């Protein structure tokens, strides 16, 4: 069972997937930083607020003694849109990576079919004819 697991774990596709997963997770943090640090402030200029803080308040909250708002019910659509932008960027880059990898793979050319030789019956007929001539 250990040998079977080792064979399964060391298959090329599984190792490739693991490497892709780790690289994707690292790339996700880069994209999140890009979206949060560059895209959100630029879009925030349009709305005159931080993009991630955009929300629709369904129920107003009240301030407690510490000055914190409690009891607020809000739809955080700015945070959602930021995550959608993150996803689109990651998906596009992963698409481009897969496209580049597929382009570098050698296209498999089917092996030419073996030349068809004479059948057994043809060979036996030829042998018979050669023996008959003697």
HUDABEL-V75535 format. One record per residue. PHI is phi as a letter, one per 40 degrees, with the letter a starting at -180 (NA if undefined). PSI is psi in radians with two decimals (* if undefined). D_LAST is the distance of its C-alpha to the last C-alpha in whole Angstrom. Layout:
BEGIN
<<PHI	PSI	D_LAST> <PHI	PSI	D_LAST>>
END
This chain:
BEGIN
<<NA	-0.64	66> <c	-0.71	67> <c	-0.73	63> <c	-0.72	63> <c	-0.73	66> <c	-0.76	65> <c	-0.73	62> <c	-0.81	63> <c	-0.49	66> <c	0.12	64> <c	2.54	62> <d	-0.74	62> <c	-0.70	64> <c	-0.73	66> <c	-0.71	67> <c	-0.73	67> <c	-0.74	70> <c	-0.76	72> <c	-0.75	72> <c	-0.66	73> <c	-0.80	75> <c	-0.77	77> <c	-0.67	77> <c	-0.70	78> <c	-0.72	81> <c	-0.71	82> <c	-0.59	82> <d	-0.69	84> <c	-0.61	87> <c	-0.77	86> <c	-0.72	86> <c	-0.72	89> <c	-0.74	91> <c	-0.82	90> <c	-0.78	91> <c	-0.59	94> <c	-0.41	95> <b	-0.94	95> <c	-0.85	94> <d	-0.80	96> <c	-0.64	99> <c	-0.75	98> <c	-0.58	98> <c	-0.51	101> <c	-0.64	103> <c	-0.76	102> <c	0.01	104> <f	0.65	106> <a	2.96	105> <c	2.26	103> <d	-0.71	100> <c	-0.39	99> <c	0.02	102> <c	2.29	102> <a	2.74	103> <b	2.08	104> <c	1.99	107> <c	-0.61	107> <a	2.19	110> <c	2.50	113> <c	3.04	113> <b	2.62	117> <c	2.34	117> <c	-2.98	118> <c	-0.53	121> <c	-0.07	118> <g	0.16	117> <c	2.50	114> <c	2.17	113> <b	2.61	112> <g	0.15	111> <c	2.37	109> <b	2.09	107> <a	2.62	104> <c	2.01	101> <c	1.29	100> <c	-0.42	97> <c	-0.75	98> <c	-0.71	96> <c	-0.82	93> <c	-0.64	93> <c	-0.76	92> <c	-0.60	90> <c	-0.75	88> <c	-0.75	88> <d	-0.84	87> <c	-0.77	84> <c	-0.73	83> <c	-0.83	83> <c	-0.77	81> <c	-0.72	78> <c	-0.76	78> <c	-0.72	77> <c	-0.65	75> <c	-0.79	73> <c	-0.66	73> <c	-0.83	71> <c	-0.70	69> <c	-0.73	68> <c	-0.72	68> <c	-0.76	65> <c	-0.56	63> <c	-0.53	63> <c	-0.33	62> <c	2.45	59> <c	2.35	56> <c	2.25	54> <c	2.08	51> <c	2.19	48> <c	2.42	46> <c	2.43	42> <c	2.52	40> <c	2.49	37> <c	2.43	34> <c	2.36	31> <c	2.12	29> <c	-3.08	26> <c	2.61	23> <c	3.02	24> <c	-0.68	22> <c	-0.71	20> <c	-0.74	19> <c	-0.73	17> <c	-0.69	16> <c	-0.74	15> <c	-0.75	13> <c	-0.77	11> <d	-0.75	10> <c	-0.66	9> <c	-0.68	7> <c	-0.58	6> <c	-0.51	5> <c	-0.40	4> <c	*	0>>
END
